[in-house]
């Protein structure tokens, strides 16, 4: 007959030795705010039968634990979620090749980025955010003849803005050139890739001179109060601007308040493609994975259309696969999502990625582009002289940080050169 003590001891052995159902550890830099993390767990990942331990972290702790496991040759992380910049800083040899999974984004541009310079997918594109164009529908009759609003060129955008200006007597292109506007992202991710196929290497090139000349032309039809504009949704709603550029989140109010009055569309293209700046997140599997099959199953689950829509609702990041957006989404999400999808899947898409590797010099890097804008466009200084002046400051930042080139600049060994 067992005593109570022996029964307790036996139970303890059983409970400590019985195998527990293992959850897949999803180690992510994304959806970190408490509300987003909770939405990820309850709305996105709860449908994965095997169970998921979703652990979002700041970039530093995320990388520290990953590096420790890689160095040890074993660990507990099954799936990695992070921005392209996080993955591009890793040695591709530390990640599993994912070509054999049979899942990928619909954008060949994104899939190529996800190869990290190798011949196979090192991560799978997961979700995206970006900057887009938007317009009041009153501007549509003034589109140049034959122009496709979903495939505009910069010359057509200039002609369209000029036609509106002449018809209304007011300059109605709106640009976020205010103190809190994201104007630097336009130059880094849109104008420069579209005209120079680079950002750092080509900063002071002859093609860059042409790019600034084109922007000067556009500025002639830009509301002069744009130097006070920061969130272009306000100018769309007030009518101070009919055609604008901004981040999707900074246009949302206009579409949500008056969805029938505005249209969203991709950024224009230039001689070297349709430059745009994706905030691209991906999913990868470290070679130290403990549950490879579980990780692969979860990765495939994250790319399902229904999961992508749930992720959109939870994070406001847009899908990277073909989906039919449901009717219950806010108007801003539906409008911006369609524009982002068209832009990233365009045959001439030429992404200008977020700057990477700059550390605390990111603000100084942005300042080079803002100062160039102020001198070239606002002060009307000689373009070549300004670029030659600013070139030295940009080179000093790159050399001090040692940051290698990012797309669309060609890869570099060490600091990205300003050619």
Kinemage of the C-alpha trace (Angstrom):
@kinemage 1
@onewidth
@group {chain A} dominant
@subgroup {mainchain}
@vectorlist {calphas} color= white
{ca unk a 1} P 0.000 0.000 0.000
{ca unk a 2} L 1.396 3.363 -1.041
{ca unk a 3} L 1.744 6.109 1.505
{ca unk a 4} L 0.684 9.663 0.655
{ca unk a 5} L 4.385 10.585 0.521
{ca unk a 6} L 5.166 7.821 -1.992
{ca unk a 7} L 2.163 8.755 -4.137
{ca unk a 8} L 3.339 12.346 -4.225
{ca unk a 9} L 6.832 11.252 -5.199
{ca unk a 10} L 5.493 9.032 -7.973
{ca unk a 11} L 3.302 11.853 -9.277
{ca unk a 12} L 6.252 14.212 -9.280
{ca unk a 13} L 8.284 11.758 -11.373
{ca unk a 14} L 5.429 11.320 -13.814
{ca unk a 15} L 4.865 15.034 -14.239
{ca unk a 16} L 8.544 15.848 -14.654
{ca unk a 17} L 9.242 13.076 -17.135
{ca unk a 18} L 6.053 13.152 -19.223
{ca unk a 19} L 6.653 14.931 -22.549
{ca unk a 20} L 4.821 18.238 -22.879
{ca unk a 21} L 3.383 19.477 -26.168
{ca unk a 22} L 6.063 21.796 -27.485
{ca unk a 23} L 5.053 25.218 -28.760
{ca unk a 24} L 6.964 26.802 -31.622
{ca unk a 25} L 9.052 29.702 -30.276
{ca unk a 26} L 8.511 32.708 -32.549
{ca unk a 27} L 11.249 35.260 -31.751
{ca unk a 28} L 10.319 38.604 -33.332
{ca unk a 29} L 11.248 42.274 -33.513
{ca unk a 30} L 7.755 43.109 -34.813
{ca unk a 31} L 4.369 43.722 -33.110
{ca unk a 32} L 6.112 44.709 -29.873
{ca unk a 33} L 3.524 47.061 -28.306
{ca unk a 34} L 1.372 45.236 -25.757
{ca unk a 35} L -1.818 45.659 -27.795
{ca unk a 36} L -0.205 44.410 -31.005
{ca unk a 37} L 1.490 41.469 -29.286
{ca unk a 38} L -1.814 40.455 -27.724
{ca unk a 39} L -3.572 40.759 -31.087
{ca unk a 40} L -0.867 38.602 -32.684
{ca unk a 41} L -1.363 35.888 -30.093
{ca unk a 42} L -5.173 35.969 -29.991
{ca unk a 43} L -6.144 36.870 -33.556
{ca unk a 44} L -3.256 35.650 -35.720
{ca unk a 45} L -1.460 32.758 -34.055
{ca unk a 46} L -4.279 31.126 -32.105
{ca unk a 47} L -5.333 29.238 -35.242
{ca unk a 48} L -2.029 27.348 -35.446
{ca unk a 49} L -2.836 23.969 -33.935
{ca unk a 50} L 0.594 23.096 -32.580
{ca unk a 51} L 0.687 26.264 -30.506
{ca unk a 52} L 3.007 29.272 -30.652
{ca unk a 53} L 5.075 31.024 -28.000
{ca unk a 54} L 5.208 34.512 -29.531
{ca unk a 55} L 7.998 36.590 -27.985
{ca unk a 56} L 8.525 40.119 -29.386
{ca unk a 57} L 11.671 41.995 -28.375
{ca unk a 58} L 13.620 45.148 -29.124
{ca unk a 59} L 16.288 44.732 -31.797
{ca unk a 60} L 19.146 44.501 -29.283
{ca unk a 61} L 17.840 41.649 -27.101
{ca unk a 62} L 16.486 39.892 -30.194
{ca unk a 63} L 19.948 39.807 -31.746
{ca unk a 64} L 21.800 39.043 -28.501
{ca unk a 65} L 19.868 35.849 -27.788
{ca unk a 66} L 20.012 34.747 -31.422
{ca unk a 67} L 23.776 35.238 -31.555
{ca unk a 68} L 24.227 33.358 -28.290
{ca unk a 69} L 22.312 30.353 -29.629
{ca unk a 70} L 24.156 30.428 -32.936
{ca unk a 71} L 27.497 30.548 -31.138
{ca unk a 72} L 26.491 27.652 -28.876
{ca unk a 73} L 25.360 25.616 -31.867
{ca unk a 74} L 21.969 24.914 -30.309
{ca unk a 75} L 19.024 26.801 -28.908
{ca unk a 76} L 15.275 27.066 -28.494
{ca unk a 77} L 14.351 29.690 -31.125
{ca unk a 78} L 12.347 28.059 -33.917
{ca unk a 79} L 11.196 31.001 -36.029
{ca unk a 80} L 12.606 34.504 -36.499
{ca unk a 81} L 10.543 37.563 -37.405
{ca unk a 82} L 12.317 40.829 -38.222
{ca unk a 83} L 12.807 43.628 -40.725
{ca unk a 84} L 14.947 43.156 -43.822
{ca unk a 85} L 17.646 45.283 -42.200
{ca unk a 86} L 17.887 42.895 -39.247
{ca unk a 87} L 18.321 39.900 -41.534
{ca unk a 88} L 20.778 41.635 -43.855
{ca unk a 89} L 23.097 42.123 -40.867
{ca unk a 90} L 23.236 38.343 -40.299
{ca unk a 91} L 25.517 35.829 -41.998
{ca unk a 92} L 23.237 33.955 -44.433
{ca unk a 93} L 25.073 30.776 -43.403
{ca unk a 94} L 23.276 30.964 -40.049
{ca unk a 95} L 19.836 30.693 -41.683
{ca unk a 96} L 18.127 27.739 -43.379
{ca unk a 97} L 17.539 27.882 -47.133
{ca unk a 98} L 13.787 28.114 -47.658
{ca unk a 99} L 13.340 27.520 -51.385
{ca unk a 100} L 11.904 24.052 -50.814
{ca unk a 101} L 8.972 25.358 -48.754
{ca unk a 102} L 7.097 26.411 -51.856
{ca unk a 103} L 5.873 29.684 -50.306
{ca unk a 104} L 6.962 33.200 -51.164
{ca unk a 105} L 5.570 36.685 -51.670
{ca unk a 106} L 3.941 37.711 -54.940
{ca unk a 107} L 6.654 40.347 -55.406
{ca unk a 108} L 9.754 39.072 -57.186
{ca unk a 109} L 11.474 42.225 -55.981
{ca unk a 110} L 10.866 41.194 -52.365
{ca unk a 111} L 11.817 37.586 -53.044
{ca unk a 112} L 15.134 38.707 -54.513
{ca unk a 113} L 15.828 40.862 -51.463
{ca unk a 114} L 15.054 37.873 -49.246
{ca unk a 115} L 17.911 35.907 -50.820
{ca unk a 116} L 20.368 38.211 -49.026
{ca unk a 117} L 22.820 38.022 -51.905
{ca unk a 118} L 22.664 34.218 -52.174
{ca unk a 119} L 20.942 31.966 -54.711
{ca unk a 120} L 18.094 30.917 -52.415
{ca unk a 121} L 15.544 32.426 -50.047
{ca unk a 122} L 17.080 33.062 -46.635
{ca unk a 123} L 13.856 34.509 -45.258
{ca unk a 124} L 10.299 34.633 -46.543
{ca unk a 125} L 8.730 38.102 -46.956
{ca unk a 126} L 6.014 38.367 -44.293
{ca unk a 127} L 4.385 41.805 -44.289
{ca unk a 128} L 5.008 45.341 -45.518
{ca unk a 129} L 4.249 49.022 -44.984
{ca unk a 130} L 5.174 51.925 -47.243
{ca unk a 131} L 4.574 55.448 -48.511
{ca unk a 132} L 2.090 56.076 -51.309
{ca unk a 133} L 0.398 58.770 -53.366
{ca unk a 134} L -3.173 59.964 -52.861
{ca unk a 135} L -5.427 62.398 -54.693
{ca unk a 136} L -8.759 64.140 -54.460
{ca unk a 137} L -11.007 62.754 -57.189
{ca unk a 138} L -11.541 66.326 -58.408
{ca unk a 139} L -7.990 66.143 -59.770
{ca unk a 140} L -8.631 63.076 -61.945
{ca unk a 141} L -10.048 64.935 -65.002
{ca unk a 142} L -6.702 66.729 -65.322
{ca unk a 143} L -4.593 63.579 -65.699
{ca unk a 144} L -2.452 63.709 -68.870
{ca unk a 145} L -4.019 61.970 -71.829
{ca unk a 146} L -3.245 58.255 -71.817
{ca unk a 147} L -1.816 58.298 -68.285
{ca unk a 148} L -2.515 55.324 -66.014
{ca unk a 149} L -2.807 56.530 -62.419
{ca unk a 150} L -1.428 53.175 -61.231
{ca unk a 151} L 1.653 53.470 -63.470
{ca unk a 152} L 2.513 57.180 -63.575
{ca unk a 153} L 5.918 58.583 -64.474
{ca unk a 154} L 7.407 61.625 -62.769
{ca unk a 155} L 6.962 63.598 -65.980
{ca unk a 156} L 3.260 62.714 -65.956
{ca unk a 157} L 2.967 63.680 -62.283
{ca unk a 158} L 4.529 67.062 -63.067
{ca unk a 159} L 2.210 67.543 -66.060
{ca unk a 160} L -0.818 66.554 -63.961
{ca unk a 161} L 0.086 68.951 -61.143
{ca unk a 162} L 0.680 71.715 -63.696
{ca unk a 163} L -2.728 71.135 -65.321
{ca unk a 164} L -4.479 71.336 -61.941
{ca unk a 165} L -2.507 74.483 -61.111
{ca unk a 166} L -3.504 76.164 -64.356
{ca unk a 167} L -7.156 75.103 -64.138
{ca unk a 168} L -7.725 76.127 -60.514
{ca unk a 169} L -5.265 78.986 -60.229
{ca unk a 170} L -3.794 77.270 -57.163
{ca unk a 171} L -0.749 75.036 -56.708
{ca unk a 172} L -2.344 71.878 -55.334
{ca unk a 173} L 0.439 69.327 -55.160
{ca unk a 174} L 1.093 68.740 -51.471
{ca unk a 175} L 4.390 67.568 -49.988
{ca unk a 176} L 5.225 66.851 -46.301
{ca unk a 177} L 8.030 69.397 -46.066
{ca unk a 178} L 7.124 70.579 -42.564
{ca unk a 179} L 9.317 70.110 -39.480
{ca unk a 180} L 7.691 66.751 -38.677
{ca unk a 181} L 7.173 65.681 -42.292
{ca unk a 182} L 8.840 62.597 -43.721
{ca unk a 183} L 10.339 64.391 -46.718
{ca unk a 184} L 13.739 62.710 -46.322
{ca unk a 185} L 12.148 59.309 -46.973
{ca unk a 186} L 10.809 60.570 -50.297
{ca unk a 187} L 14.280 61.536 -51.470
{ca unk a 188} L 15.963 58.377 -50.112
{ca unk a 189} L 13.352 55.842 -51.174
{ca unk a 190} L 11.545 57.370 -54.150
{ca unk a 191} L 13.309 60.130 -56.063
{ca unk a 192} L 16.889 58.805 -55.896
{ca unk a 193} L 16.106 55.161 -56.748
{ca unk a 194} L 13.851 56.326 -59.616
{ca unk a 195} L 16.542 58.503 -61.206
{ca unk a 196} L 19.917 57.158 -60.034
{ca unk a 197} L 19.362 53.504 -59.051
{ca unk a 198} L 21.133 54.288 -55.809
{ca unk a 199} L 21.097 56.521 -52.751
{ca unk a 200} L 24.602 56.739 -51.288
{ca unk a 201} L 26.906 55.794 -54.171
{ca unk a 202} L 24.934 58.003 -56.580
{ca unk a 203} L 24.256 60.903 -54.229
{ca unk a 204} L 26.231 63.489 -56.231
{ca unk a 205} L 25.994 61.863 -59.669
{ca unk a 206} L 24.867 63.558 -62.873
{ca unk a 207} L 21.675 61.512 -62.629
{ca unk a 208} L 21.105 62.998 -59.172
{ca unk a 209} L 21.329 66.484 -60.695
{ca unk a 210} L 18.552 65.508 -63.108
{ca unk a 211} L 16.463 64.147 -60.223
{ca unk a 212} L 16.675 67.431 -58.344
{ca unk a 213} L 15.887 69.362 -61.526
{ca unk a 214} L 12.693 67.305 -61.871
{ca unk a 215} L 11.736 67.915 -58.277
{ca unk a 216} L 12.252 71.624 -58.803
{ca unk a 217} L 9.778 71.421 -61.700
{ca unk a 218} L 7.267 69.679 -59.440
{ca unk a 219} L 7.814 72.268 -56.718
{ca unk a 220} L 6.597 74.996 -59.070
{ca unk a 221} L 3.138 73.424 -58.769
{ca unk a 222} L 3.403 72.594 -55.062
{ca unk a 223} L 1.398 74.486 -52.457
{ca unk a 224} L 4.011 76.878 -51.016
{ca unk a 225} L 2.606 76.240 -47.534
{ca unk a 226} L 3.960 72.685 -47.829
{ca unk a 227} L 6.925 73.771 -45.721
{ca unk a 228} L 4.416 73.708 -42.827
{ca unk a 229} L 2.714 70.422 -43.821
{ca unk a 230} L 3.583 67.246 -41.905
{ca unk a 231} L 0.545 64.944 -42.166
{ca unk a 232} L -0.932 65.168 -45.649
{ca unk a 233} L -4.318 63.790 -44.579
{ca unk a 234} L -5.036 67.244 -43.179
{ca unk a 235} L -4.379 68.992 -46.483
{ca unk a 236} L -6.463 66.477 -48.428
{ca unk a 237} L -9.404 67.065 -46.093
{ca unk a 238} L -9.044 70.863 -46.178
{ca unk a 239} L -8.614 70.992 -49.965
{ca unk a 240} L -5.262 72.766 -49.663
{ca unk a 241} L -3.783 69.884 -51.671
{ca unk a 242} L -5.344 67.625 -54.284
{ca unk a 243} L -2.360 65.375 -55.049
{ca unk a 244} L -0.039 64.286 -52.223
{ca unk a 245} L 2.708 61.907 -51.073
{ca unk a 246} L 2.978 60.496 -47.545
{ca unk a 247} L 3.187 57.419 -45.338
{ca unk a 248} L 0.050 55.263 -45.364
{ca unk a 249} L -0.605 55.970 -41.672
{ca unk a 250} L -0.471 59.734 -42.307
{ca unk a 251} L -3.186 59.525 -44.969
{ca unk a 252} L -5.561 57.281 -43.038
{ca unk a 253} L -7.825 59.979 -41.575
{ca unk a 254} L -8.734 61.367 -45.001
{ca unk a 255} L -9.805 57.962 -46.345
{ca unk a 256} L -11.656 57.011 -43.165
{ca unk a 257} L -13.603 60.273 -42.960
{ca unk a 258} L -14.392 60.694 -46.672
{ca unk a 259} L -13.591 57.424 -48.459
{ca unk a 260} L -15.529 58.343 -51.600
{ca unk a 261} L -13.589 61.556 -52.184
{ca unk a 262} L -10.020 60.241 -52.514
{ca unk a 263} L -7.969 57.649 -54.403
{ca unk a 264} L -4.684 56.000 -53.422
{ca unk a 265} L -2.105 54.943 -56.002
{ca unk a 266} L 1.561 53.925 -56.409
{ca unk a 267} L 4.480 56.342 -56.530
{ca unk a 268} L 5.703 57.395 -60.006
{ca unk a 269} L 8.558 55.865 -61.959
{ca unk a 270} L 11.679 57.447 -63.402
{ca unk a 271} L 14.452 56.371 -65.783
{ca unk a 272} L 15.722 53.662 -63.377
{ca unk a 273} L 12.420 52.260 -62.184
{ca unk a 274} L 9.559 52.853 -59.771
{ca unk a 275} L 11.434 53.792 -56.637
{ca unk a 276} L 9.592 53.077 -53.409
{ca unk a 277} L 10.543 52.470 -49.788
{ca unk a 278} L 9.112 49.275 -48.367
{ca unk a 279} L 9.219 48.643 -44.658
{ca unk a 280} L 9.630 44.927 -45.286
{ca unk a 281} L 9.421 42.308 -42.534
{ca unk a 282} L 10.317 38.666 -43.077
{ca unk a 283} L 10.359 35.266 -41.371
{ca unk a 284} L 13.401 32.987 -41.186
{ca unk a 285} L 14.507 29.758 -39.533
{ca unk a 286} L 17.888 29.659 -37.762
{ca unk a 287} L 20.056 26.615 -38.400
{ca unk a 288} L 20.005 25.961 -34.641
{ca unk a 289} L 16.234 25.335 -34.796
{ca unk a 290} L 14.993 22.618 -32.446
{ca unk a 291} L 11.668 21.932 -34.197
{ca unk a 292} L 12.343 22.422 -37.908
{ca unk a 293} L 9.071 20.850 -39.034
{ca unk a 294} L 7.051 22.958 -36.609
{ca unk a 295} L 8.886 26.087 -37.721
{ca unk a 296} L 8.248 25.332 -41.393
{ca unk a 297} L 4.573 24.645 -40.693
{ca unk a 298} L 4.189 27.938 -38.827
{ca unk a 299} L 6.007 29.828 -41.569
{ca unk a 300} L 3.645 28.396 -44.190
{ca unk a 301} L 0.694 29.265 -41.930
{ca unk a 302} L 1.843 32.915 -41.715
{ca unk a 303} L 1.706 33.211 -45.525
{ca unk a 304} L -1.881 31.946 -45.863
{ca unk a 305} L -4.216 34.692 -47.170
{ca unk a 306} L -6.473 34.486 -44.119
{ca unk a 307} L -3.464 34.767 -41.796
{ca unk a 308} L -2.130 37.718 -43.777
{ca unk a 309} L -5.467 39.516 -43.368
{ca unk a 310} L -5.484 38.779 -39.635
{ca unk a 311} L -1.921 40.139 -39.442
{ca unk a 312} L -3.032 43.298 -41.256
{ca unk a 313} L -5.798 43.843 -38.698
{ca unk a 314} L -3.400 43.216 -35.814
{ca unk a 315} L -0.414 45.270 -36.995
{ca unk a 316} L -1.508 47.572 -39.872
{ca unk a 317} L 1.211 45.925 -41.991
{ca unk a 318} L -0.018 44.921 -45.421
{ca unk a 319} L -0.021 41.432 -46.997
{ca unk a 320} L 2.735 40.245 -49.334
{ca unk a 321} L 0.544 37.623 -51.030
{ca unk a 322} L -2.608 37.954 -53.117
{ca unk a 323} L -5.625 38.436 -50.864
{ca unk a 324} L -9.204 39.617 -51.221
{ca unk a 325} L -9.496 42.296 -48.564
{ca unk a 326} L -12.707 41.878 -46.531
{ca unk a 327} L -15.377 44.562 -46.399
{ca unk a 328} L -15.016 45.105 -42.657
{ca unk a 329} L -11.581 46.740 -42.961
{ca unk a 330} L -11.344 50.522 -42.500
{ca unk a 331} L -11.498 52.392 -45.841
{ca unk a 332} L -7.942 53.656 -45.338
{ca unk a 333} L -6.596 50.116 -45.045
{ca unk a 334} L -8.380 48.935 -48.186
{ca unk a 335} L -7.275 51.953 -50.250
{ca unk a 336} L -3.666 51.975 -49.065
{ca unk a 337} L -3.368 48.184 -49.212
{ca unk a 338} L -4.322 48.104 -52.879
{ca unk a 339} L -1.847 50.875 -53.734
{ca unk a 340} L 0.998 49.235 -51.792
{ca unk a 341} L 0.300 45.886 -53.460
{ca unk a 342} L 0.385 47.394 -56.959
{ca unk a 343} L 3.574 49.298 -56.192
{ca unk a 344} L 5.532 46.390 -54.740
{ca unk a 345} L 4.418 43.999 -57.487
{ca unk a 346} L 5.128 46.412 -60.371
{ca unk a 347} L 7.474 45.057 -63.018
{ca unk a 348} L 9.654 48.163 -62.672
{ca unk a 349} L 9.636 48.204 -58.843
{ca unk a 350} L 12.966 49.474 -57.500
{ca unk a 351} L 12.949 49.498 -53.695
{ca unk a 352} L 15.037 51.981 -51.785
{ca unk a 353} L 15.351 50.276 -48.425
{ca unk a 354} L 15.442 51.984 -45.054
{ca unk a 355} L 18.999 53.036 -44.144
{ca unk a 356} L 20.761 50.340 -42.121
{ca unk a 357} L 23.874 50.183 -39.973
{ca unk a 358} L 24.004 53.895 -39.171
{ca unk a 359} L 23.427 53.634 -35.410
{ca unk a 360} L 22.996 57.042 -33.813
{ca unk a 361} L 24.048 58.730 -37.078
{ca unk a 362} L 20.696 58.089 -38.707
{ca unk a 363} L 19.566 61.636 -37.984
{ca unk a 364} L 22.732 63.068 -39.521
{ca unk a 365} L 22.173 60.926 -42.618
{ca unk a 366} L 18.627 62.240 -42.998
{ca unk a 367} L 19.854 65.783 -42.475
{ca unk a 368} L 22.064 65.547 -45.577
{ca unk a 369} L 18.967 65.037 -47.728
{ca unk a 370} L 16.888 67.645 -45.900
{ca unk a 371} L 19.674 70.246 -46.214
{ca unk a 372} L 20.035 69.432 -49.901
{ca unk a 373} L 16.294 69.970 -50.388
{ca unk a 374} L 16.325 73.278 -48.539
{ca unk a 375} L 19.313 74.597 -50.472
{ca unk a 376} L 18.357 73.292 -53.921
{ca unk a 377} L 14.580 73.695 -53.904
{ca unk a 378} L 13.801 76.393 -51.355
{ca unk a 379} L 16.937 78.555 -51.692
{ca unk a 380} L 17.391 77.800 -55.437
{ca unk a 381} L 21.135 77.246 -55.076
{ca unk a 382} L 23.179 75.598 -57.831
{ca unk a 383} L 22.430 71.864 -57.765
{ca unk a 384} L 25.907 70.656 -58.639
{ca unk a 385} L 27.511 72.911 -56.018
{ca unk a 386} L 25.114 71.775 -53.300
{ca unk a 387} L 25.605 68.087 -54.025
{ca unk a 388} L 29.370 68.464 -54.070
{ca unk a 389} L 29.186 70.262 -50.707
{ca unk a 390} L 26.894 67.695 -49.119
{ca unk a 391} L 28.842 64.779 -50.563
{ca unk a 392} L 31.665 65.267 -48.057
{ca unk a 393} L 29.270 65.176 -45.103
{ca unk a 394} L 27.609 62.022 -46.381
{ca unk a 395} L 30.968 60.321 -46.963
{ca unk a 396} L 32.085 61.179 -43.418
{ca unk a 397} L 28.931 59.592 -41.966
{ca unk a 398} L 29.377 56.413 -43.976
{ca unk a 399} L 33.061 56.108 -43.096
{ca unk a 400} L 32.444 56.745 -39.386
{ca unk a 401} L 29.682 54.149 -39.154
{ca unk a 402} L 31.203 51.673 -41.600
{ca unk a 403} L 27.689 50.926 -42.845
{ca unk a 404} L 27.710 48.817 -46.025
{ca unk a 405} L 25.470 49.690 -48.979
{ca unk a 406} L 21.786 48.737 -49.035
{ca unk a 407} L 19.444 48.406 -52.026
{ca unk a 408} L 19.288 49.821 -54.591
{ca unk a 409} L 22.984 50.686 -54.221
{ca unk a 410} L 25.313 47.888 -55.303
{ca unk a 411} L 26.756 45.891 -52.352
{ca unk a 412} L 30.009 47.074 -50.814
{ca unk a 413} L 32.824 45.598 -48.779
{ca unk a 414} L 32.828 47.835 -45.736
{ca unk a 415} L 31.482 51.372 -45.738
{ca unk a 416} L 29.258 52.296 -48.670
{ca unk a 417} L 31.252 54.740 -50.822
{ca unk a 418} L 29.934 58.079 -52.077
{ca unk a 419} L 31.200 57.926 -55.633
